[in-house]
Amino acid sequence: MSRRQLHDDWEDEDSSWDDAEGDDDGTMPCPYCKRPIYEDVPRCPYCERYILDEDASAPRKPWWIIVGFLLCFYVVYRWIRW
């Protein structure tokens, strides 16, 4: 076989490999970073954001809100107790 024939055979194999991949590989673009991710993952491995809102955990309240509530509760308690 000549080099040209080998090269042509290699190109034929390469193009058939691209056609076989197609769009049915189980991936979709991430809605945030647009990189391809698998359809069944709950979080994007690149940007680490949750795909569905229901998969994300509820955000924690800032500590200063909790401390402020407890401080107000203590002040009211001391005012009534006095």
N, C-alpha and C positions, 0 to 999 in steps of 0.2 A: 504494500500500500504506500502511496506517496504521501508526502506531508500535506498536500492540498486536500486529498481525500479524507485524511484524518481530521483536518481542520473543519471540513464541511460536515463530517459525521458528528463532530463535537458540537457544532452550532445547531444541528438538528435536534440533538439530545437536549441541549440547553433550552431551546425554544419550547420543546414539548414539556419540559419540567415547569416552565413558567405558566403554560396553559393549564397544567394539571393542578396548580395551586389554586387559581381562581379566587372568587370572593367567598367561598364556602369553607373558610378555614377556622371558623368559630371566634373570630375577633371582630371588634367594633372600635370606633374611635372614642377615646375618653371625652366626655362632654366638656371637660375643663381644659385639658392640655392638648387634646386632639391626637395623642399617640395611640397606636393600636394596642388594645388590651383584650383579654379573653372575656367573653360575654358573661360568664358565671362568677366573676370575681366581685366581691362587695366593695373593694377599694382599689383605686388605680395605684399600681406599684411605682409609678413615676412621680406623680404630684401628691400622692397619698390622701386624696380626697375621696369621700364615699360617693359611689355612683348614685345610689338612691338615698333620699333623705331619711327614710325609715330605718336604714342600716346605721346611720350615725347616732352616736350616743348623745343624750341631752347635755347641753353645755352646763358646766358647773357655775353656780353663782359666785361672784367675786367675794373674797373674804371680807372686804370692808362693808358690804351690805349686811352680812351676818353679824359682824362685830357692832355695827351701828344699830341694828335691831336690838341686840342684847343690851347695849348701853342705854338705849331709850327705855327699854323694859325695866332696867335697874333704876333709872331716874324716876320713873313713874312709881315703882314699888317703894322707893325711899321717900317720895313725896307723900304717898298715902300712909306710910308707916309713921311718919313724923308727927 
